[in-house]
């Protein structure tokens, strides 16, 4: 069986590596450097990943709600405050001690995998995130499923790419396809899956990112609709927005932008606080769950995802008071920070939506008390607040707009959603250099976006672009013995290699040899070691950006490359730039 799989893997990679004939290149000029073969294979892979992610999304969604209903049916009274503690403690114990998964909350790990390498998303993360979020959210933990399911979808894509023995660039594309399917499946929103993957995860818009991502999002959504019906997350009965209400959305965007900044920063505060209380992760999670349970005993609406509460906000049933709304926002804000800061498994997607809906409804209530005519109903601002909060937390305005629009079928709300999201983005980005997912990576200097010059240089494989068609010489080689080698050489440089350890000690260039060629008395005296140039050596594991600095400092056109002090080949500036240009063409189409 393994030989059969290996045979078809080799066939697949040979198929992908096969270039287009000249005639086909003219016919498919719109693909430019991107092979139509590759696009076909990646779209087929996206179909598989989207279907898989859709099944996993539906399974997680159904399991969490089943567990939540079971715990509520127990009617445990005041003892129910222990449910979030038991769920979070069990989830963290299982993930850390049993599955040995020590990574973060989810989406940040996926973005980091797109930056440092797809191998960061291990196969075990499919199970750890699935069951970790099941127990955390299903027991009442105040967080959401979307972050973990994004991680699950990305891990499925990474595992699928490794199973197919694809190169790193294609594995990262598969991660993006898996993420799109996971988000589309959990929200029953294909456009949101597409936009989230491209805007937040991949950060690149090209043929190989857009077309297969569409296939993945559509297939996941269709699987979700087949298994659970074509349901929308939130229903509303909002008629429309007046011009005055549109202007008021700018103020709501500013408020949600400020609250999103406080929310993001509070997560770091709670993480530092709980890490100082106890070193044992499952004890921290249990303690955090207990605090959430106590708050939930006083206000059950803050527990779990909170989507049922958001639905009531939009329909304004029952009639909530302004005091209740303000208290709800504060407690939900704290409960989510405690759940995630103590180590609970979940994401900020759902809390952002729920807090945003509460802020928007409270904002609408305040405006309703003012002498303003033609003002939209209070629930309309609840809808706009959701977009503002998601945008401020994730720094993804398109994701915030399309998520709210698709999850509510509120297409008539596009203008207030755009205004609220835009103003929230301006405020949030003014005070924060990155989103909740990227701020730590940016501060550490480890965030590199696909499609940028830095990304292309950082992940260019030096081994793939080494020059090998040259002759090497020994340091003790006499000029007399060098002349026959020089006459048959194809290059104008000759690396000088130590026989004992295989290290490159210098490089002889023809310009260095020319002064001695016409004096035959020197042929028996001059050695290659005496006329070689000592050049800086490029280490194989160094980024190409550092190699470019060495080229500039040495004013050389070719430099030796070593691995563990053994000479591998020469890297020329012309080969490097040609390879960079080809990669740039692939990334931009």
N, C-alpha and C positions, 0 to 999 in steps of 0.2 A: 504493500500500500504506500509506504514512504517513497519508494522509487517511482511509483506512478505519479504521486503529487509533485516530486522533484522534477520529473519530466515535463509536466504541464507548467510548472513555474518557469522553467527554462524557456519553454515555448512562448509563454506570455511576455517575458522580458525581451526575447529575440524579436517578437512582434512589435513591441514598443520601440525598440532601438532601430528598427528598419525605417529608413528615410523614405520620403516620397520621391518618385521619379520626376524628371524635369517637367514633363507634360502635366502631371497632376499638380505640381506646384503652381503653375499658371492658373489651372482651374480652381484651385483652392487657395488663392493668394491671400484671402482674408485671414487665413490661419497663420500666415507668415511662418515664424519659426516653430509654431506649435503643430505637431503632426495630427492629422485627422484620425490616425490610428489611436493615438494617445487619448484624444477627446472621446472617442467611442468607448475605449476600455474604461476610462474614468467615469463616464456616465453610467456604464453598466455596473461598475463597482458602487456608484452612488445609489443606484436602485436597490442593491442588496443591503447597503448600510442604512438607507432610509427605512426600508421595511423592518430591519432588525431593531432600529432605534424606536420606531413606532410601536412595536410589540412591547419593548421594554418600558416605554413611557406609559402605555396603557396599563401594563402590569403593576408598575409602581404606583400610579394614581389610584387604581382600584384597591390595591393592598392597603395603602395608607388610610383611605376612607373606610375600608372594612374594619381595620384595627381601631380607628377613631370611634366608629359607631359601636363597636364591641365594648370599648372602655366606658362609653357614655351609658350604655345599657346596663352596666353593672350596678349603677346607682350606689356608689360607694360612699356618698356623703362627703364629709370632710377628709376622709382618707384619700380622696381623689387627688389631693395636692401631691401625693407621692408618685403619681403616674408619670409626669414628666421627668422626675428624678430617676425612676427605674428605667424608663426608655432611653434617656440620654446616657446613663451609666452603662447600660447593657450595650448600646451602640458603640460607645468609645472603647469599652473593654474588648468587644468582638473585633473591632477594626485594628486597634493598636496591639493587643496581646495575641489574638488568634490569627488574624490575617497579615500582621506585620506591615500595615499601611500607615506611614507616618507623614503623609503629605497634608496639604492644607484643606480648605473648604470645598474646592471644586473648580470654579471657572479660572481662578488664578493659576492653578496647576495646568490647565489646558493652554492658557496663553503662554506660560513658561515653556511648555512642551513645544509650542510653535517657535519659541525663541532658542532654547538650548538643545532641543532634540526630542524626537517623538518617543524615544525609549523611556522618557520620564513617565509616560502614561502606561503603567503595567497592567497586565490582564487582570490581576487580582482587584484592581480598582473598580472593575465592572461590578463585582459582587460586594465589595466593601461599601461603595457609595450607595448601591441599591438598598442593601439591608440596613446600613447606618441611618440613612434618611427615613427609611420605613419605620424604624423603632423611635427615632427622635421626633419626627413630625406626627407619627401615628399616636404617640403617647401624649401629645399636647405641646411639644416643644415649639416655641414661637419663632418659626423659621419656615422656609419654603422648600419645595422639591426641585425647583428649576436648576439651581446650582449643581446639586448632585447628579441630576439626569444629564446635564451638559457634560459633566465629567465622565459619566457612563458612556454617552455617545462618542466622545472623543477617544476614550480607551478602546471602544469597539473598533473605531476607525484605525487606530494605531495597531491593534492586534491583527486586524485584517490585512493591513499593509505588510506587517512582518511575515504573516503566513504566506502571502503572495511573493515574498522576497523582493518587494519594490524598493527603489532607492529612497533616500531621505526626503527629497522634494515631493515625491508622490505620496509618501506616508503622511506628510503634513497636510496635503490636500485632502486625504481621506479623513483625517481628524476633523477638518472643517465640514465635510459632508456629514459625518456622524453627529456633530453638534447641531447642524441645521435640522436633521431628522428628529433629534431628541426634543428640541424646542418646539418644532412644528407639531410633533405628536402630543406633547404635554398640554399645549394651548389650543390644539385644533386650529392652528394659524400658520399656513405655509409661508406667507409673506414675512411674518415675524421671524420664523426660522431662518429664512434666507438672509434677511437684513442683519439679524443678530450675529450670524456666523461671519458674514463679510465685514461688518462694521466693528464688532467687538473682538472676534477671535482671529480671523485671517488677516484683516487689514489690507486686502488687495482685491482689485476688481479686474478680472481678466476672463478670457474664455474658459480656462480650466478651473476657475473658481466659481464663476456665475452659473454656467450651464449645468454641470453636475450637481451643484448645490440646489438648484431648482428641482432637479429630478429627485434628490433625496428628500427635500421638504414636502414635495407633492406626494411621494409614495408613503412617507410617514403619516401625513395628514389623512390620506385615504385609509390606511390601516386603522388609525384612530377612529375614523368615522364608521368603518365596518364593524369594529368591536364595541364601540360605545355610543354610536349614533352621532349625527351632525349637530352636536350641542355647542352652544357658546357659553363662555365662562360667566358673563354678566349680562343680564337683561336691563333695559332702561326704557323710559318713556319720556324722553327729552325732546321737546318740539324744535327748538332752534336757539340761535344766539343773536342778540341785537348788537349794534355797534358799540354801545356803552359796555355791554358785557365783554366784548372782545378786548376793549381797552383795559377792563378790570383783570383780564387774564395775564396781562403783563405784571401786575402786582402779585398775582398768585404764583407766577413763575419765579419772581424774586424770593417770595417766602419759601417755596418748596426748594429753591436752590440753596438758601441758607440752612434750612433744616437738613437737606441732604449732606451738606458739609459737616454739620454736627453729628449726623448719624454715622458717617464714614469714620470720623475721628473717634467716636465713642467706641467703635469696635476694637480699636487698638488699646484704648483705655481699659476695657473689660478684659482683654487678653492679658495685659500686663498685671492687672489686679489679681486675676485668678491664678496666674503662673506663680505669683508670690505667696499664695495661700497654701498650695500643696503641689508637690512635684508629680504626684500620681495623676495621670490624665483622666482616668475614669472616675476618680474621687472628685476632681474638679467639675466634671460634667454632671455628676450626681448632685453636687452642691448647687450648681447653677440651675439644674432642673427643679430642685426643691424650691428655690426662690421664685422661679417662674410659676410653679404650682401654687404657691401661696398667693401670688398676684392674681393668678387665674381663678382662685377660689373667690376672690372679691369681684373680679370682672372676667367671666368666662370668655368674653368676646376676643380677648387678646391671645388665646391659646391656638396652637396649630397654625395653619396657613392664614386663616381669617377671611377667606373668600366669601363665606356665607354672610359675614358681617358687611363686607363691601357691597354685596348684592342688596342688602337691606338699606344701605346708605343711598344707593342709586334709586331705589323705589320709595325711599323715605317711609318705610314701614318697620317698626312703629315710628312715632314722632320722637326724634331725639332732641334733647336740649343742648344748648351751646356748652354748658358745663360738662355734660356727659362726653361730648365730642372732644373737648380739650383734655379731659382726663384719659379718654381712650387713647388719644395720640401719644400722650406722655407715657402711659403704661405699656403700650405696644412698642414704643421706641426703646424703653428700658428692657422689656422682656426679650426682644430680639437680640439686643446687644449682649444680655446675660447668656442667652442660649448659645450664641455663636462664640462669644468671648470665653466661655467656660469649656468649649471644645465640642459642643453639639454639632451634629452633621446636618448641614442645610445650606441654604443660600439666601441672598438678599433680594432676589426677584420678587417673591410674594410679599415680604414685609414692605418693600418700597411701594408696591401697588396699594397695599392696605393702608399704610400710613398716609400716602398721598391722597387716597380717597377721603380719609378722615380730615386731613388738613383742608382739602378742597371744600368739603361740606361745611366745616366750621367757618371758612372764609365766606362762603355763600350766606351763612346765617348772619354773620356780622354785616355784610353788605345789605342784607334784607332789612336790617334795622335802620339803615340810613335813608334819607329822603331822595332816593334815586329812582327815576322812572325807567320803564322798559328794560328792567333787569331780568336776566334769565333765572330760572328756578335754581334753588340751592343745589340740587343733585347734579346739575350740569357742571358746576364748579368741582364737584367731587370727581367727575370723569376727567376734567382737565388737570386736576391735582395729581392724578395717577401718572399721567404722562410727564408732568414736571418732576415728580419725585424720582421716577425711573431714570429720566435723563440726567438729573443731578447726581445720582449715585453712580450710574454706569458710564457717564460721559458718552452716551449714545443717543442723540436726539431722534434719529430715524427709528431706532429700536423702540424708544418710548412712544413715539407717535403711532407706529404701525401696530405695536402690541395692544395699546388701548383701543385703537380703531377696529382691529380684527376681533379682539376678545369680547367686544361689546356690539359689533356690527354697527358702530357709530360713525359711519362714513360721512354723515352730515356734520360731524363735529370736527372736521379736519382743520378748519381755521383756528378755533380756540386751542386745539391740541398743538398746532404748530407754534402759535404765539407763546403758550405756556412753556413748552419744551425749549424753545429758543432762548427765552429770558432766563430759564433755570440753568441752561447750559452756560450762558455768559457768566452768571454769578458763580456757579460752581467752579468753572475753569479759571476764573479770576483768582480764587483763593486756594484751589487745589491743582497741583501739576498733573495729576492723573486721577483715574477712576478708583473705585473701591478695589478693583482687580489689579490695577497697575501701579498704584502710588508707591508701594514698597519696592517693586522692580525698578521703577524710575529712580528712586533714591539710591538704590544700589548700583545703578548704571547697567542693569542686565536686560532691559527691555529693548529689543531690536525688532522693528516692524518689517514684515515681508514687503518686498517691492522697493525698499529704500536702498540707497547706495551702501549704507552701513551693513544692511542685511546681506546683500550680494557679496560684499567683500568678506564679511565675517564667516559665511558658510561656504565659500568657495574652497573646494578640496584641492590643496596644493599637490597632493600625490597624483591627481588626475591630469595636471598640466605640466609635469616635469619634462624637460628635454633629455633624451637618452642617446641621441645620435651624435656622440662625440667620442674622442679618444682620451683616456686617462694616462698619466705618466707617473713615474716614480721620482721622488725628490733627488735621488742620486743619479738619475739618467743623464748621460753626457749629451751635449749638443750634437755630437757626431751621430749618436744613435737616434736622436730626436728627428733629424732631417727626413729620413724615410717615412716616419709617422706623419710628419707635417705635410709631406707631398700627397698623401692619400686621404687626409682629413677633410671633413665636410664643414667643420666649424673653425672659427678663428680663435677659439680658446681651448685650453687643455687643463682640466682639473688635476691637481697634484695630490696623490693619495698615498698615505702611509700603508705599507704592506702589513705591519703588525696589527693594527687595530681598524683599518679601513676608514680612517678619518680623513677629511679633506683639509690639508694644511695650507693650501693656496691655489691660485689659478695662474697659468702662464698664457698670455695673449701674444698674438703674432707681433704686435708692436713692441713687445718686450724682447722678442727674439731677433728682430730685424737688425739691430746694431751689431750683432755678433756673427751674422751669417757670412759676411764677406771676408772675415779674418780667420783663415783656416787654422791658425795657431791656437785660436781660442776654442776650437771644436773639441779638443781633448781636455780642456780645463773647465769650461762653463757647464754647470749642472742646472737642472730645472729648479732645484731648490734655491739656487742662488739668484735667479732672476724672476721668480714667481711673485705675484702680488698677494698680500694677505688681505683677504676680503671678509667682511662680516658673513657669518653663517646663519642661514634661516633654519629654524627648528620646525619639524613637520607639524607639531601641535600648535604652532603660533598662528594667530589670525593673519589673513592676508594684509590687513591694514598695517600691521607691524612690519611685514615684509616690504610694503611700499615705503615706509619710513627709512628702512635700511637701504633701499635703492637710492632714495634721495640723498641720504647722508654720505653714501660711498661714491655717488656719481657713476656707478657701474650699470651696465646693461644686462648682465647675467650674474647671478649669485648662486653659490652651492647650497644644497639642502641636505640636512642630516637628520637621522632619527637615532637616538641613543648613541650619539657620536660616531655613527657609521654613515658614510656618504651614500646618498640615494640618487642624486641627479642634479641638474642645473635648472634653475628657474629664470627664464628671460622675461624682461619687461614687455616685449612685444607679444609673447604667448599669453601672458597674464591679461593684457588689455584686450586681446582678441577673445579670450574666454569670457571676460567680463561683458564684452559687447554682445556676445551670443546669449548669455544669461539675461541681460537686460531686455533683449528682444523677446525672450520666452516669457519673462515676468510681465511684460507690457501688452501681451496679446491673449 
